């Protein structure tokens, strides 16, 4: 219970009567002070009793018309208060605080007021949710006052409804290989690692970039070829999402761009990692290089940070004017090996693998994805599961990045959006679109053939189906898988 300014004024009046009665030798003033004090105590007792009776009969409810909503969508919020008591009651007001992520029309916070003769009242207003996450409407604050304005009492009700705010969906998404839809749930993975675990699992051929400490020398001597021993991992494994949001990822129609499709895939991995409490981190890369990094940890704030970053990610409007000049200045590739061409000879591929294995830190000109990943912290580069989300606009850069990732003995999953599936104008020439898709699919297969690397295509299913329909009559989508 709190006293008001009027209470203190009344108390001052009582003190004045007592002092005046003593100074003026006027007992009547003292008697008046005693009577006023008794009245004040009686009012306080009556107020406490009335508040107790009112709280037992008061019902405050908060409701939303939907428990799940997408960002930017509008929901209807209702605050209602009712008194289950006959006759008059103390006047009261019920006020609630809306979460900051919910936008409402300009004005005061939602408030319901019940006069002494009112039994119920409610207020309804629209709310627009702006940020992905799970939120709870806070409990309402009830303020009761007495009719004389001497006392007030406030208490808080139970929390209101919960709401889950999700990122807008881009509709059906095709995730698969060679036109065949992926059967396994996106974001799911097994608990097996390759090296550094507890118990031996199997041996396999040495791949440039494998750590020498895992070479099985007995098997190497017996088979006359270098082999390493895989291990079964113990416990959860770290997951890092590498999200490309350069200008080329903005291809497609508004709301259905390459990046929007890849964000849906990344969100599935984020949700899966949070469900099984895998350490989660991310690396986002724009045209000028790394835009944000978070090391993988298994904490709620890490999952929320990743969720918000995925939701807020947007393709850059245009590459910075200095991007190419900077890349050229930092690139120090020597010799005749062509590292930036979209096609590499077997000798170039072997030399690139050797260079990766030796731990070279040289930057490649005009390859921010590769350079950004190379400059990332060791905890990012050595994650147990590395998920790369990008497009096919620079095959050589993606090939180099995957090779660099394999050097750190991580499992690599690559999700690639084929540009041809987002080029709606090209669909008028299906023969050309089909040829471009076959070229893309051959590149994806080459990545998929790398040990411990799995490459998938991501795009609108209708577009991919239309492109494949332009192939030979005996073409079966299963031949790609």
Buried (B, 14 or more C-beta within 10 A) or exposed (E): EEBBEEBEEBBEBBEEBBEBBEEEEEEEBBEBBBEBBEEBEEBBEBBBEBBEEBBEEBEBBBBBBBEEBBBEBEBEBBBBBBBEEEEEBBBBBBBBEBBEBBBBEEEEEBBBBBEEEBEEBBBEEEBBBEBBBEBEBBBBBBBBBBEBEBBBBBEEBEEBBEBBBBBBEBEEBBBBBBBBEBEEEBBEBEBBBBBBBEEEBEBBEBBBBBEEEBBBEEBBEEEEEBBBBBBBBEEBBBBBBBBBBBBBBBBBEEEBBBBBBBBBBBBBBBBBBBEEEBBBBBBBBBBBBBBBBBBBBBEEEBBBBBBBBBBBBEBBEEBBEEBEEBBEEEBEBEEEBEBBEEEBEEEBBEBBBEBBBEEBEEBBBBBBBBBBBBBBEEBBBBBBBBBBBBBBBBBBBBBBBBBBBBBBBBBBBBBBBBBBBBBEEBBEEBEBBBBBBBBBBEBBEBBBEBBBBBBBBBBBBEBBEBBBEBBEEEBEBEEBE
